[in-house]
């Protein structure tokens, strides 16, 4: 009987220490892409272009208090518009978002709506296996939509083109 109690206590201790090391010793890689929204519609089309040298950041806030639990350094995108952010620790009690900071392109520097951030879950206890977390792509809008946007959007079945591009882009 005493052996069973000792075994149960040891098993419990091993489980607790394993879960703590899993949560606090964990490293995640957050990956995503930044693009130029050449049609000013706030989603990617075949005319969208990757932005090299765009700046993004990752911030996590505690769900209860709203205080920051993690803030990354500003990260630059590579030649394909991709970024990688290395994060150490488990942020299961936080909401984590990647946000746009700055575009190097003067012709494509209007950020999409402020609420458009890329949410990412950074916890080992969420049912997702692996250490790589992929985010939704983020975009800056071009100052003026490209002439080919009407055709591309019509091909996509997007018929409310006039609202996004204006009369000058939709009149033949």
C-alpha positions in Angstrom: 0.0 0.0 0.0 2.8 2.4 0.9 4.6 1.6 -2.4 1.5 2.5 -4.3 1.3 5.9 -2.6 5.0 6.6 -3.3 4.5 5.6 -6.9 1.4 7.7 -7.3 3.2 10.7 -5.8 6.3 10.3 -8.0 4.0 9.9 -11.1 2.2 13.1 -10.2 5.5 15.0 -9.7 6.8 13.8 -13.0 3.6 14.9 -14.8 3.6 18.3 -13.2 7.3 18.9 -13.9 6.8 17.7 -17.5 3.9 20.1 -18.1 5.8 23.0 -16.6 8.8 22.4 -18.8 6.5 22.0 -21.8 4.9 25.3 -21.1 7.8 27.4 -19.9 10.6 25.9 -21.9 8.7 26.0 -25.2 9.9 27.9 -28.2 7.6 28.9 -31.0 8.2 30.3 -34.5 5.6 32.6 -35.8 5.6 32.9 -39.6 3.6 35.1 -42.0 3.7 37.3 -45.1 3.1 41.0 -45.8 1.8 42.0 -49.2 0.8 45.1 -51.2 -2.9 45.2 -51.7 -2.8 46.6 -55.3 -6.5 46.7 -55.7 -7.3 48.3 -52.3 -9.9 45.6 -51.4 -8.1 44.4 -48.2 -7.6 40.8 -49.4 -5.1 39.2 -51.7 -5.6 39.0 -55.5 -3.4 37.7 -58.2 -2.2 41.3 -58.6 -1.0 41.5 -55.0 2.8 41.9 -54.5 5.0 40.8 -51.6 6.6 43.7 -49.7 10.3 43.4 -48.9 11.5 45.3 -45.8 8.1 45.8 -44.3 8.1 46.0 -40.5 5.8 43.9 -38.3 5.6 43.2 -34.5 4.1 40.6 -32.3 2.3 41.6 -29.1 0.6 39.4 -26.5 -1.9 40.8 -23.9 -3.2 39.0 -20.8 -6.9 38.3 -21.4 -7.9 39.4 -17.9 -5.8 42.4 -17.2 -5.0 43.6 -20.7 -1.4 44.1 -19.7 1.4 43.1 -22.1 2.8 39.6 -21.5 5.1 39.7 -24.6 6.4 42.2 -27.2 8.7 41.3 -30.0 11.2 43.5 -31.6 10.2 45.0 -34.9 10.8 42.4 -37.5 11.6 42.9 -41.2 10.2 40.9 -44.1 12.5 39.2 -46.5 12.6 39.3 -50.3 9.4 37.3 -50.5 7.5 39.4 -47.9 7.9 36.6 -45.3 8.7 37.1 -41.7 9.7 34.8 -38.8 9.4 35.7 -35.1 11.0 33.5 -32.5 9.1 33.4 -29.2 10.1 31.7 -26.0 7.5 30.7 -23.5 3.8 29.7 -23.4 1.2 32.4 -23.7 -2.0 30.4 -23.2 -3.5 33.1 -21.0 -2.9 35.8 -23.6 -4.2 37.0 -26.9 -1.3 37.3 -29.3 -1.4 39.3 -32.6 1.0 40.2 -35.3 0.4 43.8 -36.5 1.8 46.0 -39.3 4.2 48.7 -38.3 5.6 50.3 -41.5 5.9 49.8 -45.2 9.1 50.8 -47.1 7.0 51.5 -50.2 5.7 55.0 -50.5 3.2 53.9 -53.2 1.9 51.1 -50.9 1.9 52.3 -47.3 -1.7 52.7 -46.3 -2.2 50.0 -43.6 -5.4 47.9 -43.8 -7.9 48.6 -41.1 -6.4 48.7 -37.6 -8.4 45.8 -36.4 -6.9 43.6 -39.1 -4.2 41.8 -37.2 -3.0 38.3 -37.5 -4.1 36.3 -34.3 -1.8 33.5 -33.3 -2.0 31.0 -30.5 1.2 30.5 -28.6 0.5 27.6 -26.2 1.5 24.0 -26.0 -1.8 23.2 -24.4 -4.0 24.1 -27.3 -4.1 20.8 -29.2 -1.8 22.1 -32.0 1.3 20.0 -32.4 4.6 21.4 -33.5 6.4 24.7 -32.7 5.6 26.6 -35.9 2.6 28.9 -36.0 1.4 30.4 -39.2 -0.6 33.6 -39.3 -2.9 35.1 -41.9 -1.2 37.4 -44.4 -1.3 41.2 -43.7 -1.3 43.9 -46.3 -0.7 47.6 -47.0 -2.9 49.2 -49.6 -1.6 50.9 -52.7 -2.4 54.6 -52.9 -4.2 54.1 -56.2 -5.6 50.8 -57.4 -4.0 49.2 -60.5 -6.0 49.4 -63.8 -6.3 45.7 -64.0 -8.2 45.3 -60.7 -11.7 45.6 -62.2 -11.1 42.6 -64.4 -9.4 40.5 -61.7 -12.2 41.2 -59.2 -14.9 40.5 -61.8 -13.2 37.2 -62.6 -13.3 36.4 -58.9 -17.0 37.1 -58.8 -16.6 40.2 -56.8 -19.3 42.6 -58.1 -19.2 45.5 -55.6 -16.1 46.9 -57.3 -17.3 50.5 -57.5 -17.3 50.9 -53.7 -13.6 49.9 -53.3 -12.1 51.3 -56.5 -14.2 54.4 -57.2 -15.9 55.5 -60.4 -12.7 56.2 -62.3 -11.5 52.6 -61.9 -14.8 51.0 -62.9 -15.8 53.1 -65.9 -14.6 51.7 -69.2 
